[in-house]
Amino acid sequence: MLKIKNIDFLKVVYDDSLSHNIFSIANITFSNYAPVYGALLYWQKNETDEPFTEEGDYKFYYDMAQSQYFAAVKFPKECKLTRDQRQELAYILLEERGAIGTYSFVTTKPKKIFHIKQSLQQITFPEHFNVQHFNAFSCFTQFEAPSEVFTNEDHHYDRAFLKEYKEWCTAAVKEHPTKLEHYFDYLPFGYVCYSNPLLSEQFLIDHLQEVDFYALQYNKSVLARLSTSFKRYMIHQLQFTKKTIHSDFSDQLEDFIESDAFYSSFYITYLPESDEQIEMDLHFFEYDRGLNKWPGSEHLVKGIPSLTSQKYDRYGDKRPTNAEMDKKFATYNKDQQQLFAANAELHWINRYRNELDWSIVCQYNEMLTESFLSAHLKYIDFTALGLNTFIELDTSFLAKHFNRFDHQKPVPLIICHLTEQFYLTHKDQMKVDIDLLYKYMDCIDEKDFDRIESYLID
C-alpha cells in the first residue's frame, strides 16, 4: 500500500463567466513513494460512453443517472503509477476536494468566448429600434431558423441590421441569465424565456412581470426543473390570457404539473451534489486524516480558497446577502411572494416568516425538515402540510401531530409515510383505500406496502 502523507491543493480557478474547466491543482506526497506534483482536477461535458477519456483519464460522473458531466484528474507525464492506481488516486483527490464544496460550476466551456457588450457595440442600431418589435413568438422561431436573416417588415428594418442582430441575439441568449440583465433593452425577454436553457425559477420569480409564459412553455430544459407551484401558476396564466397550451401537455395538465420527470431527458446539471460521489474501496492507497475526520478533511488541504462556489446556488445564480434579499423581497408583489415561499431556502422562510403565506410554504416547499417544522409550529398550516408529498418526515413527528391534520379527507403526506405499524395504529382515524395506496406506492417501503395492501384487500 502506498501511504499518502499529505495533499496540497494549490490552486482553484474561478471567474465570473463560470467558464473554467480546471478547478484545482494537487501535489501529493507519500511516505513510501515518489511525490506526484501538478495533478490537474477538472470537469468536462461527457461526449462518449467510454469509461476513460482519449487521454486515459478515468471519468467520475457528477450524476450517475445522466452522466452528462464528469470529473477527472490528469496526472503529470513523469508519474509512474499504473492505470488502476491513477484511477484510485483520482477518486481520492476528487473526494477530498469535492466534499468541501469547491467544484467549479458545471457549464460547457465555449470554444470561443462570446463578449456580449463588445459584440453589441459593433451593431449599428437604427433610431427607431425598439426591442418590443422583436418580442413576438414568430420572431423567436425565426431566430432559431437556419436561414441567415429573418424578416420584420412591419417596422422596416434593413436586412444587414437584421442579420447582425439575429447573430447577436442567438449567441447572447445562450449565456447565463444573470449576465443578460443589463441587456434587456436589446435582447427580447420573451426570447430569453423561449431559448435560454439556464433560467432558474428564482430568476423567473424576480422578473415575473416580464415573463412570457407562452414562450416559456416551449423551453423544455427549464420546464424540466420547475416546481409544481410554478408550473401550476404558468398554466393558470396561460388559461387566464386564453393562450394555446403546448400540445405536449395540454391533455395531461395535472401530470405535467405534478410530475418532476415529465421532461427528465432535458434536465441540465449545474452543480454536482457532494453526496453524489460514488463509493470506492481503496486497494492501493491508505492515509490517515487524523482526529478531525470531517468531510473534506480540511487540515490536509492547504491554501483553501474562499469557497467561491458557495457564493452561488446550484443554478449559478449569485446568493444574495440578507440586505440584498430584503431589498428585493420588499419589491415583490403577492404572486411573487407566493412563488418565492413555495421554493425558497429555509433561511429565507425563517427570515420572512411573518410576511409569507404559510399555507403555500407548507403545501409546496420541498426543503421543509422536521427540525424546521418543529421550530415553527405556530406558523404551520397542517391541512396544507398534509398535501406536501415532496418532503420526508419521521413517523414519530406525524404521530405526535396526527390530530392536527384534516382527516375528513385523505392526507397524502401521511399516506406517503405509511408503515405497517403506523397504519394499524391509525387506520380507524385516517382515510386510505387501495387506490390511494397504489397512487403513492413509490414512496412506501416495499415490505410495508405489501402488508398494508393485504389489510386493505381483506
N, C-alpha and C positions, 0 to 999 in steps of 0.2 A: 504493500500500500504506500502511495506517495502521500506524505504528510504536509498539508498546507500550513505554513507558518503565519502568513499574513497576506491580505488582499488590499491593494491600493487602487481605489477608483479615482483616477487623477482628473478626469475631465468629463463634464456633461455639457452637451451643446444644446442651447435653447435659443430661439429667436421668436419675434412676434409673428413671423409668417408661418410658423409651425411646419417648416419645410425640411428640417434636417433629419437624416436617417440615423446617423451615429449618435447614440445618447450616452455613451460612456467609454472610457479607455481604462483598461485594468492592467496592473502589474501584479504578478503572483509570485511569492517566494515560498520555497519549500525547505524543510529541514533535512531532506534526503534526496534532493534533485535540483538540477539547474533551474534558475528562475525563468519565468516567462514574462517578457516585457512587451507592452504595447498590444494586448489583445483588444480588438475593437468590438464593442457590443453595439448591434444595430438592428433595426427593424426594416421590413420590406413587404411590399404587396406580393401575395403569392400568385404566381402565374402558371405553375405546373403542379401535377400530383406527385412529383418525385419527393422523397423524404430529404434529399440533400440538394443544395444549390449547385450550380455548374462548377463553382469553386470548391465544392466538397464540404461546405458548412452545413451542419445538421439544422433542420428547421424546428423551432419550438413555437407552436401556434398559440396566439392570444385566445382564440376561440376554437376549440376542437370541433365544434359542430359545423362551423362555417369555413374554417381555415382560410379566411380572407387575408389575414396578415400573419407574418411570422417574425420571431426574433431569432437572431443567430449571433455567433461570435466568429470573427475572422482572426486566426492566430498568425503571428509573425512567421516568415518563411523559415527562419532558423529553428523553429520549435520542432523537437524530435518526438513529440507524443504521437502515439498511434491514433487511428481514426476513432476507435472506441473510447480511448482516453480523452481525446478532444471533445467528443460528444458529452461525456460525463462532466468534464470541467466546464464546458459551455453552460450546461444546466446549472451547475453550482454558481457561476458568475451571474447568470440571469436571475436566479432565485435570490441571491444576496442583494443584487441591485434592485430587482423588481419589487421585492416585498416591502420596500420603504417608499414606494410610490414615485419613483423618479424616472419612469419611462417617458420618452418624448411622446408627442401626440401622434396618433395613428392617422396620418394623412399621406397622400401619394406625393412624392417629391416630383415637381414638374421638371420635364427635360429642359424647358426654357422658362425662366421666371417671368411672369407677366406683371408689369408695373401699371397698376390701374391709373394712377394720377398722370404719369408721363404719357401713357397711351391716349388718355382723354385729351390732354393738352395738344396733341398732334392733330386733333379733329377740328375743322373749322365749322362751327355751328351757325346755321342761318339765324337771322334776327328773330324770325317768327317761330323758332323751335320751342316746343312745349312737350315735356315728357309724357303728358296725358294723351298726346296724339298717338302714342305708341303703346298705350296701356290697354289695348283691345286684345281679346283672346286670339283673333285672327293674326295679329302681329306676332304673337308668341310662336304659333305654329310655323309662320314664315321664317322667324329667326332660326328655328330648328331645321328648316328645309335645306337640302343640299345646294340649292341654287345660290349664286354669288350675291344676289341682291334681291330685295323684296320690294313690293310696291306700297306706296302710301299716297295715292293720287288725291285723296280728299284734301290734303294740306300742302300739296305741291312742293315736295322735297325732291331735289335732283338726285339722279342715280349715283353719282360719285359720292355724295354725302351718305346716302342710304347704305352703300356698300361698306364704307368706313364705319358707320355707326353700328351696323349689324355685327361686324367683326369684333368691335369693342364690347358690345353687349354680350355676345356669346362667350367671349373669353372672361369677362368680368363676373358673370353670373356663376361661374364655377368656383369662385373664391369663397373663403369662409364669410358668412353673412356679417360678422362684426367688422370686417374690413370694408364693407359696402355702405355702411350707414351714412358716410359723408357724400355719397354719390347718387342718392335717390332723386335728385333733381335732374339726373341724366339717365339713370337706369330704371326702367319701369318696375315698380314694386310688384305688379302683377306677374311680370316675367320672372322675378325672383321667386315668387310663390310657385310658379309653374315648373321652374327648371333647376333651382338650387337644391342639391341633394343633402346639404349640411344644415338646413334650418332646424333649429331646436324648438321645442314647444315654448320655452321661456322667451325666445326671440319673437315668436308669433304673438305671445301674450303682450309683450312690450309694445308691439306695433299693431295691435288688434284692429284699430280703426282703419288701417291701410290694407289689411289682409284681403286678398281676392280669393274667396273661398271656392269660386267656380274654377279658377286656375289651380288652386292648391290641391283639389281632389284628383288631379292628374299627376301629381308628384308622388309616385309610389314609394320612393325611398323615405320620404318624410312621413307619409301615411303609415308606414311600417312600424314606426315607433311612437306615434301619437297616443296619448292616453285615452281611455274610454270617455272621460268627461269632455276632452277637446273634440273628439270625433263626434260626440253627440251634439255639441254646440255647432260644429260645422254643418252637420246635416240639418239642424234646425234653421241655420241661417240660409242655407240653400232652399229649403222649403218655404221659409218666410218671404224670400225675394223671388220665389217662383222660378228658380233656375233649374235647368235639367241636371239631374243627378247622374254621375258616372254609371255607365251600363254595367261595370264590373260588380257593383254592389247595390244598384237601385232596387233589385228584387230581394235582397237579403240584408237589409239595413241593420237589424239587430245583431246579426252575426258579424258584420263589418265593425260595428261599434264595440261589441263586447270582446271580440277575439283579438289576441295580440299576435296571431300567426296568419292573418288574412293575406298580408304581403310579406311574409317572412323572408322570402328569397331576395327581397330588395333591401334588407336591413344593412345599415352601414355601421361598422365599429369605429369608434373614435378613440377611446382609451381602454387599454386592457385592464381587466379587474385582477387584483393581486391573487384572489382565490381561484383564478382560472389556471394557475400554474400546475402542470402535471406533476405527479409524484414520481420519484425515481430512487431505486435502491442504489447506493454507492458501492462500486466494486473495485475502483482503482484509487480513490482518494479518501482521506479522512482529515478532519480538522476539528478543533475544539474551540468553540466560540467563547468559552469562559463562563462565568457565572451569569452574565447578562444575556440570557437567551431570549431575546425578543425578536419578532420578525424583522429580518434585515440586518441583525447584529451590527448595530451602528458603530460599536467600538472597533470593529475590524475595518470599517470603511473610512479611509482618511479623506479629509477635504470634501466632505459632503456639501453640495451647493445648497442654495436656499430653498430647495424643493420647489422650483418654479412651476412645475406641473400642478402643484396644489393651488396655484392661483387661478386655475381654470377648472371648470366642471368637465364631466365626461364628454360633453358635446363641443368642447373647445371654446365655450363662452367664458369670459373672464368673470371670476366670482366677485360680486360687489362687496364693498365694505358695508358695515352697518349704516354708516352715514349715507352712502350712495344708494343703498336699498331703501332707506327711509325716504329719501327724496323721490325715488321712483315710485314707491308704494303710494305716496301722497297724491300722485297724479292719476292713479288707477281709477277707472270707473267701476261700477258694480260688476259688470261682466268680467272685467279683468281680475278683480279681486276674487271672484268665484273660481275662475280657471286657475289662478295662482294657488288658491287654497287646496285645490284638488291635486296639485303637482309639486308643491313647494317642499323643500327640505325641512326637517323638524325644527331646525334652528329658527327659521323664519315663521313657522307656525306658532312657536312659542313667543317670539318677539311681537307678533301682531295678533296675539290670541284674543284680544278684546275687540278687534276690528273685523275679524274673519267670520264667515258663516260656518259654524262647526258642523252643521248637517252635511255640507259639502266636504269638509275635511274628513269626516267620519265615513262617508259613503265611498269616496273615490281615492283618497290619498293612499298610495301603495307603500309609503315609508313608515307608517304607524307601527310602533312597537309596544309591547306590553308595559315596559317601564315608562314610556312616554304617556300612554293612556292612563296608567295608574297615577302619574303625577298631575294629570289634567282632568281628573274625574268630574269636576264640577262643570266642565265645558262639554263633556261627551254627550252626544245625541245617540243613545243606544239603538233607537229604531233605525237610524241611518247607518250606524256601525254594523248592524245586522245584515246589511246589504253588501258590505265590503268583502269580496271574495279574493282580494289580492294579498291580504296580509296573513301572517302566521302568528297564532297566539297559543299559549299553553291552555290546556283544558281546565286547569285549576282557576285561571282568570275567568274563563267562560262560566264555570260552575259558580264561582263567587258572585258574579253579577248576572246570573241566569235570569232572575226575575225582573231585571230592568229592561230586557229585550221585549219586543212586542210579539207575543206568541199567538195572537189572533190569526196570524198568517205565518207561513214558513220563514225561517230565519236562515238565509243562505250561509252566513258566516259560521253558524253552529253546525250546519249540515256538513260543511267542508272539513270541520274538525272532529267529526264523529269518531268515537272509538266504541267498541262493544260495551264497555262498562259505562261510558257516558250515556249511550243510548238507553241501556237498561235502567239507569238511574232516572232519566228524564223523559222517557218515552210517553208517559201519560200527560206531560205538560207541554210537549212540543208537537209541531205539525211536520211530519215527514212521511212520505209514501214511496213506493218503489220507483216511480217516475223521477222524483226529486233525487233519490239516491243515485240513480243512473246518471242524472244530469251532472252531478258533482263527483262522480266516481273517481276521476283522475286525482282528486285532492285527498282521498281517503286511503289509508293503508289497506293493502290488498286483503290481508287476513281479517281485519276488522270489517271490511266491506262484505266479504263472503258471509261472515256470521250475521251481520245486520240484515243482509239480503235474505238469509234463511228465516229470520224472525218475521220480516215483512211479508214474505211469501206464505208462510204458515198462517 
